[in-house]
């Protein structure tokens, strides 16, 4: 019955596991879900593709949110409505700092709220911060997976490509990476009392420098080094959920 489904994502109102990995690409959701035991597709509506299964005995959700904060926050809110209490974003990002290589993981401690949606919900002074336990669990999982990783601040920006408006520069501010959805998750989590964090696979240099003056792009996230990072990042995300449940009781 339609009244048993939430309106935007069409996920069930009840019955989902409390722990979730959220990704942008519906195909990536399927790939991460393939690592689970007993994986089943729960729903697929618009960009929102949702699976459930278990990772080392822990029931989990894997769901896609599409590109950009405004659409992604709808998934985060409806997952919370459905009973999900721990959410880790697993995505890709452009490196903002020297020493971070393609395929490396960036574990987000906090995010700049340039996401295009939370500014319409809260004053700009409100922070977008990861749960400390999520940071520690992701870092431990990355170490155990022998995945090159870094901790730091992430810039969540609504526009992927530069436009006519001059881009504010964060040069010298110590940001590790740039992506498009994480701050929307972190703000939602703070407002709803959820545990949240993010781990990102670096798929290139600063995203705003990847578009040439003539409008063509050299951006290529489909290289083998990125694919290898994505494979490790998927395991790190799922294992961090297990650690949060079993080691931290979350």
N, C-alpha and C positions, 0 to 999 in steps of 0.2 A: 504494500500500500504506500502511496506517495507520502502520506503524513508521517511515515516511519523513516523518511529520508530527509536529510538536511537540504536546504533549497538550492545552494549554489554548487556544491561539490557532488551532491547526490550520494553521500556516504550515509550509512546507518546512524541513527541517533544514539544507539546503544550497542554494546557488544564488541567494540574495538579494544585491542590491547592498550595499555597505558603508556607504552614506549614506542617512539616513532623516529624513523629517519626520513627527512624530507629532501627532495632533489628537484631540480628544475625540469629535466627532460623526462617525459613519460617512458621513453625507451630505457633511460637509465634506471628508472624505478623498476622496470621489468628485470633489468640485469642484476640489480641489488637483490631483488626478491628471489632470484634464481639461487642465491646463496643460502636461502632459508630452508628449513625443513617444513614440509607440508604447505608450501606457499600456494595461496589461492588469490585470484583477482576478486576484490570486493566490489569495485565500481570503476567506471571509466566514463567521465563526463567532461566535455571541454578538455582543458589541459590537465585535469585532475584525475590521475590514474592511481588507484589505491590497491595495495596488496596486504595480506596478513599471512603470518607464518611464525616460525620460532627460530631463534638463534641460540644454540647451546642450551636449549630448554626454556629460554625466555620468550614469551609471546611478544611479537613486535608488529608494527605497521611500517610499510614503506609507501610513500606517497609522493606524487609529483605536483609541483605548484606553478609550472610555467615560468615565463621570463618577466621579471619586474616585480617590485614591491606591492603595487595596488592589487594585482591579481593574487599574488602569493599570500597576502595577509588574510584573504578570504578562506584559504585552506587552513591556515594556522588557527583562525578563530573557530572554524567548524570542527576541526580535530579536537580542540579544547572543549567545544560543546558536546562532542561525542565521548568525552572521557579521557582523552590522551593527556598525560601530565608531564611527560619528558619528551622533548623534541630536539633533535640534532640535525642541523642543515649540513648536507654534504653536497658541495658544488664545485665550480671552477672559478678561477680568479686570475687577474693580471698582477704580476709582481710590481711592487712599488719601491723596492729597496734592493740595493746591490747585495749579492750573496744568496739570493733566493733563486733557485734554478727551476727550469721547466720540469714538471713532474713532482716537485717538492710539495709537501703539505703545509698549509698555514692554519694554525689553530687560533681562532679569534678570541681575544680577551674582551674586546668591546668593538663597537662600530660607530662610524660617523653617520648621522641620520640625514643623509641626502637622498632618501629613498623615494620621494615623491608622494608619500601617503601619510606617514606618521606626523609630518608637519601640520596636517589638517586635523589631527587628533589631539595633539599635546603641544605645549610650548617647546621651543627649540632647546631650552636648557635641560629638558628631561633626558637622562642618559639612556643609551642602548648598551647594556652590559651582559656578558655571558655569566651564567651561574658558575661560581668558582669550581664546584664539583665537576661540571661538564668539562672545563678546561683541563683539570687534573686527569680526568678519566680519558679524554682524548689524547693527552700527552703520553700517558702510560700505555695506551693501546698502540700509539705510533711507535713508541720505543720497542714494544714487544713484537711488532710487525717489521721491525728494522726499516721503517719508512723515514726518509729524510724529512724533517719537519722543523717548523719555526712557530713561535708564539708571538702575537703582536696585535696591533690595532688594524682594523679593516675599514675601508671606505666603501659604504654602500651608496651607489649613485644610480639615479633613475635612467639617465641617458647613457647609452653605450658608446655612441659616436659623438664627437664634438660638433657643435653648431656655430651659429653666429655670435652667441653670447660668450664673452671671454670666460675661460675656465679658471675658477679659483684654484690656486696652486697650494698643495700641501707639501711642497718640497721642504725638507728639513724638519718635518713634523713627526718623522719616525713611523709613518704608516707602512704596513707590510704588504698589503694587497688591496685591490679594488674589485668589487663585485656588485650585485644588483638587488639582493633580497634579504640579507642577514639582519640588518637593523630592524626591518619590519617584524621579523620573528622575535628578536630580543625584546622589543618594546611590548609586543603582544604578550610575551611570557611574563614580563614584569607586571603588566596590568592584570593578568589572570592568575598570578601565583604559580607559574609553571617553572620547570627546570629546562634551560635551553642553552645551546651553544652551537658552534659551527666549525667544520673543518673543510678547507678548500684546497683543491688541486691547482697548482699554478700551470696555466696553459699558454703563457706568453708574458711579454713585458707590459708595462703600464698601458691599459686598454686604450687610453686616449691618444697614444702615440702609434697605434697600429693602423690608423687610417691615413692613407696618403693624401696629398693636397688635391689630387684629381678625383678623389672619392673612391678609388680602388683600395682594397685592403690586402695586407700580407698576413693577416691574422689566420692561423691554422691550428685549431684545437684538436685536430684529428691525427696528430703525429704519434708514433709508437711510444715516445717518452711520456706523453700525456696519458695515453691509454694505460701504461704501466702504473702511473700514479693513481689513476682512477680505480684500478683493481685493488691497490693497497688501501686507498681511501675508503672504499666500500667496506672492507674488512675492519678497518680502524673504527668506522662509524658504528657498525654493529657491535663490535667488541666493547666500545665505550658505553653503549647502552647496557650491556650485561654488567659491566663494572659499576655503573651507576645504580643498578638494581641490587646487585649482590654485595658490593663492597661499601656502598654509601647508603643503602636502604632507600633509594629514591625510585 
